[in-house]
Amino acid sequence: MTRFGVGAVLVLLALGLSQANGNIFERTFKKLHREPFDPINQNRDDTVQTLWIEQKLDHFDESETRTWQMRYMLNDVFFKTGGPMFICVGGEWTINKGPITEGHMYDMAKEHNGILFYTEHRYYGESHPLPDLSNESLQFLHVKQALADLAHFIKTQKASYEGLSDSKVIIVGGSYSAAMVTWFKRTYPDLIAGGWASSAPLFAKVDFVEYKEVMGESITLMGGFSCYNRIQKGIAEMEAMFANKRGAEVKALLKLCEPFDVHNDLDIFTLFNEISEIFANVVQGHNPGRIEGVCQQIMAGSTDLLGVSSYLLSEFSKASSSSCNDLSYDAIMKVLSDTRYNGNMMRQWIYQTCNEYGWYQTSSSIAQPFGTKFPLALFITMCADLYGPQFGESFIEDRAAETNEYFGGLTPEVENVYFSHGQLDPWRAMGIQDEKQATIIPEHAHCKDFGSISNNDTPEMRASKERVAELVREWLK
């Protein structure tokens, strides 16, 4: 869920622009859903193999005989016969060799003479079950199918790779794939000894108002209330300008392209959602000093409106070389209606949110500074426009309820899974936060605990990593 933005996790409208006007939305989406395993110094001497395994297109329909090739990566530099399998579980991103060449899981594999795998999720990266992303093809994109892929992968490796037949299995995931770790342990408890779930959103909720609330809390904590207040007032002023027939001034201020219609609700909703998502990237991806630095930039403006708008323009310019910024609903739909595999994971992930999770990070709560103009209606409309009229609000609510019923929501009833969250991470609101069941790492954000134990770790971060290592030793006894 990464990789889990998530959203990811997950985010509906951090989306793509037309080729002519750059990739502002795509840039935001990729940052919010980037691979969460972020190694610094990969061990380049390790030989990592990129391999493929045959999977069923539909694991739950015996009459469906089609198969496809799933990509995975393998590093056996430490492996000795009988050593454990350490599997990094892929989410809504393209896998690379990073997490199996450096980081805490890599270090644990070294300690236990383990073998390292990284599996790629169906429909993402280069793992293409069908030739396109048409609505008909996407019916086989579901977490239950992806979990069955992983089960088949484990069974096949233990049966075919010399020395693995009696090996225990540890799986690790971040963001969406952390939820997968939890759900795999619930669904296939006998196949793994234990799992580590970092920043796992376990509760499917259509109107995910808490995301923006936690964002606001994190901005206040790290950047100060004056920064929160300026963001709130600057955005409120933009909303008021639209309400008072001064939308053309906002359009000029933010250099919006001509297709943007100041009288069209969907265009206005799209604009304000993207504004909130730019701030989401700051908070969810926070590293020491990041929120503080953005707040300094915003506070340098002479007014609330100019402080916020100048920051937004600086972000827009990083993604677009055009003289204007196309933030219209039609431009987004044009990109998301493309059914080709083009390296853009947005169409697939948004389908999963419409069909399984919701997780729409709306403006429904007043306890956040990002305004009122990205309501649930925007996301419901997009689901129906993209995937068919059946994707109405009641359908999406039913699918999210089904996900919670099947996987247990915030009470998954699993053993031997370690849950960790960053205090600043908005996704933790959909995860287990009881300190008896999960570790909340102060002043850290989304999936920031995968690196090797380091002298740069805070005491709380180091303690969490040491706890993971201790549990893995117990699980592998």
N, C-alpha and C positions, 0 to 999 in steps of 0.2 A: 502498500500500500504502500511506495513508494514510493516506496517505495518504499502504500498506503497510504499527499498530499497527500490518498487517500488519499485520498484522497485525497486522500485521498483523496482515501480514502479517500475523501472523497468528496468531491467538488463537482458540481454539475456545470457551472458556467465559466470555469477557467478554460476557455475554449480557443478555437483557431480562427485566424483571419484569412481573407482571400490573399492569393499570392501577390497581388499588386500592392497590398497595403501592409505587408509585413506579417509578423506572427506574435502580436502582443498577447492574445489569449492563449495561444499554444505555448508560449514561453512560460506563462504563469502556471498552466496546467502541468507542464513537464517538471517544474520545480516542486510543485505540491505533491506530485506523484512519482518523484524520482526514486530510484533504487535506494532503500534506506540504509543499506550497508555501505559505509563511506570510508574505506581504508585510506590511509595516508601514504604508507610506504609498502607497496606490494612487493612480495618476494619474487622478483622477476626470474630467478633461477629455477623456480619450481616449474615442472612441466605440467601444464593443464591441458587435458584432452577435451575437445568438444565432440560429443557423441549424440546418438539418436536412438530412441527406443519406440517400438511400435505400440500404439495405444488404440483401444476401441473408440470409435466415434461416440457411441452411446453405451455406457456400461450397464444400463438398466433396461435395455430392450434386446432380448436375445435374437429377435428377427433382424436387427440391424447389424449387418456384417462388415460395414465399411471400417477401415482403420486409417491411422495417420501417424506421422513421425514426430515425436516430442523431443525437443532439444534438451540436453543437460551437459553439465561440465563436471570433470573428475580430476581430483588431485590425490595421488596415492603416495606422496613423498614420505609420509610417516608410517604407512600401513605395514602391520605385521599380522600374520594369520590369526584370526579370532578377534582382532581389534574391532572397536565399534565403528558404526557408520554415523557420520555427522552430516546431516542434510540441511542445507540452506534452502528454504522454500521460497520460490519465486511468486511474485504477485503481479500487479498491473504495470509491469515494466519489462525491459529487455535485460536479460541476465548478462553479467560479465564476470571475469575471473576474480574480481576484487575480494569478496568475502571468503573465498577458499584459498587465498594466498596471503592473507593478513587479517589481524583482528582477534577478538577474544575466542570465537569459535575455533579459529585456526590454532590458537595456542592450546586450547583444550584437546583438540585432535592430536597435537604433538605430544601432550602429556600422556595420552592413553593409547598411543600407536594406532590412531584411527585413520579412516579413509574419509575424504571430503567430497561431497557431491553438492551440486547446485541445480535444482530442477526449474524448468521454465513453465509457467502457467499457460494452459491452452489459450489460443487466440492472441497471445502477446509475444513480443519479440519476433523470433523466427519460427515459432511453434504454431503452424497454421493447419487446423483440422480440415478446413475446406478452403477452396480457392479464393473466396471473397468474404466480405462482411455484410452481405445482404441480410435482411430481416429473417429470411428463411434459414440462412446459415447460422445466424446467431442463436438459434434455439438450442444449440449444443454448448453454449457458453453459460456455465452455471457452476457454482462452487462445489456442489455435490459431485459433478463430473470431474472437477479438478482434484478433489480429494480421492476419488476412485483412481484417477491417474497416478497419484502419489502412492496409493496402496499397491497398485500393480507394479510400480517402479521398485518399491522395496522388496516385494516378493520375487521379482525377476532378478534383481541384483543378488539377493541372498542365494538364489538357486543357480545362478550362472557365473558369478564372479568368484574365482578361487579364493578360499579363505574366509568367506563371509557367511557361510551357512549357519554358524552359531553366533553370529555377531549381534550385539544389542544396537539399538538405533536411537539416536538423539536428533530431534528436529528443531530448527531455529527459524523464527520469522519476525518480520517487523511490519507494523501497520496492518494492512489487509492480510498479508501472509502470516502475521501473528495471530489474527483471528483464525486463519486456516490451521495453524498449529494446535490451537485449542480445540477446534471442531474436529480435527483429525483424531486427537486423543479421545474425544467423546465417541466418535463413529467407529474407529478401528483401534480400540484400547490395547489390544494384544500385540500390535505391530511395532510399537515404540516403547522404549523404557521411560522416556521423558521428553519434555519440550521447554523451550524458552520463548516466551511471547512478549516482545517489546512493543509497547504502544498499540495494544490490540483493542479495536472497537468491536465489542461483542454484542451490543444491543442494536438491532435494526430499528431506526426511527425515521419516519418520513420527514417531519418538520423538526430538524435538528437545530433548535434555537440555541442550545448551549454552546455550540462551537464559537459563535461570535461573542457570547458572554465571556467565555474563558479568554478569548483574544483580548477583550477589553481589560480583564483583570491582569493579564500578563503585561500589557502595555503600561498599565498603572504601576505595577510592581517594579518593572525594570526601567521605564522611561519617565515615570512620574505622572501625577494627575493632571498637571498642566498640559502634557502631551495628549492624554486622553481627551481632555476638554477641548483642545484645539481641533483635533480630528473630528470630534462630535459637532462642534460649531461650524467648522468649514464645510462639512458634508451637509449639515442642516441648511446652510445658506444656499448651497447649490440646489437642494430640493425646493426651497422657497422660491428661487428664481424660476424654476420650471412652473411652479404653481401660480406665479404672478406674471405669466406670459413673458418671461425674460429668458426663455430657454435658448434663444439665439445667442445670448451672452455666454452661457455655459458652453455652448457649441464652439464659439470662438475661443474661449479661454482654454479649453482642452484640445483645441485643434481637431475637432471631430470632422470626419469626411461628410460630404454632401448627402450620401444615402441616409444618414442619421436624421430621423424625423422627430423633432422636439415635441410633437403632439401624439406620438405613438407610444403607448404604455410599454410595449415589449422592448422597444429601443431604450427607453429610459430605464426599465428594469435591468436590461443587459448592461448598460453603462454602470449603474450603481453596484451591481453584483461584481463586476470586474474590479471596481475601485476597492470593494471590500476584500476581494481575493488577493489583490496586490499586498494589502496589509496582512492577510492570512499567511502569505509566503514569508513575510518578515517574522511573524511570531512562530509559526510552525517550524520554520527552518532556523530559528535563532541559534547563533553561536555567541560566545561572550562578546558583548559590545554592540551587537547588531541592532537590537531594538533601540538602545541608547543612541546609536549613531543616526538612525532614521528620525528619531524624535528631535535630535539636535538640528537636523536639516529642516524639519517641519517648523520648529520653533524659530528658525532664523527668518521666516517670512514676516513681512510687516503687518499682515493681518491674518486672521484664521483662514480665510478663503485663499489668499495668495500662498500661505505656507503649505496648505494641503495640495493645491493645484500645481504648484511648482514641483513638489515631490512627485506627484503623479506623472507630470510631463517628463520628468527625468527618467522614470521607469518606462514610459511608453517609448521613449527615444532609443532605449537599449534594444528594443525588439523590432523597430520599424525604421526604415530609411525613407519612408514616404513623407510627404509634406503634411499629411493628415492622418488621423487615426480612425480606422473604421471599426466602430464598436456597435454596429447595428445588429439586430436580431437576424436579419436576412443573411448577412455575411457569415454569421455563425452557422446557420442552418446549411448554407452552401458547403461549408467544410465538413460538417458532421454527416451530411448525406452522401459523402463519398464512400463507396463500399469497397474500395481497393485497400490492400495492405500498403501503407505508405510511410510506416514508421511512427505514425501518430496514433496513440493508444486511446484517444478520447472517445471515439464512437463505441469501442468495446466497453470501457469502464462505465460510461453513462448508461449503456444498456443494462449492465449489472445493477446499477442503482435503481433504475426503473423497475427491474424485474425481481430484485431480491432484498434491497436494503433501504432505499430512500436515502437517508443521510444528506438531505438538502439543507445547506447551511443558510437559512433564511434570515430575514430582518424582522421576524415576528415578535421578538423580545425588545422591550424598551431599555433593558439593562445592558446595552452595548452602544458603542459610539458611531456605528456605521450607517445610521439612518433607517428609513422605512421602505425603501423602494426596490427590494428584491424579495418579494413575497413568494409563498409556496406556489402560487398560480403560475409563476414563470416556469418553474421546473416541471410542473404537471403538463403545461402546454408543450414544452419541448419534448417530453417523453412521447406524447401522443403524435406530435408532428413528425418525429423521427421514426418511431417504431410501430405506429398504428393507433387508431382511435380506441382500441381496447385498453390502452394504458392511461386510463383515467385515475382520478384520485382514489376512488374506492378500490380499484384493482391494485394500485401500488401499495395502499395500506394493507390489503389482504396479503400481498406477497411478503411484506415486511413482517407481518404477524406470523406468517407461516415459517419464515426464517427463525424467528425467536422461539416458536414452539418446537421446531425441529432441533435446534442447537442449544436451547436452554437460556438464551439471553444472558443476563448477568449472573445466572446460576447454572453454569454449564456442567457442574458436578463431575469434574475431572480431577484425577490425581496426577502428581508428578509433572505439573506445569508451573513454571515460574513466571509471574507477571510483573513487568516493570513499566513505569510511565514517567515522563518528564512532567514536572509541576506546571510548566508553561504551555504544555501541549494541549491544544483544544480538543484533540481526539480522545483524551483521557475521560471526557465526560460520557463517552459511550462504552467505557471499560470498567473493570473491577477496580474500585478505589479504596475499598476497606483495607486498612493497613495490616490487618491480620492475614489478608489474602494476597496483597500486592505491595510492591515497593514504589513509592513516589519519590523521585529524585529531585531535590530542590533546584530551582533556577536552571533547569534543563528543558529542552523542547522535545521534538518528535524523533524517536529512534536515535538518540545520541549516545547510546551505551554499548555499541558493538565494537569499539576499538579495543586494542590490547590494554591491559592494566598498565597505568602510566603514572609517573610522578606528577603529571599535570591534572590528574583526576582530583575532583573534590573528595573529601572524606566520604560523603554519602555515595558518590558514584563508585568509588573504589570498593566500598562495602557491598554495594549491589553486585558488582562483578565478581567479587570473591564469594558471595553467596551462591551465585550461579555455578561457579566452579566446584564449590563444596557439594551442591546438590547433584551435579553430574557425577561426581565421584561416588555418591551414595547410590544413584540409579544404576551405575555400571558395576556395582559389586556383584 
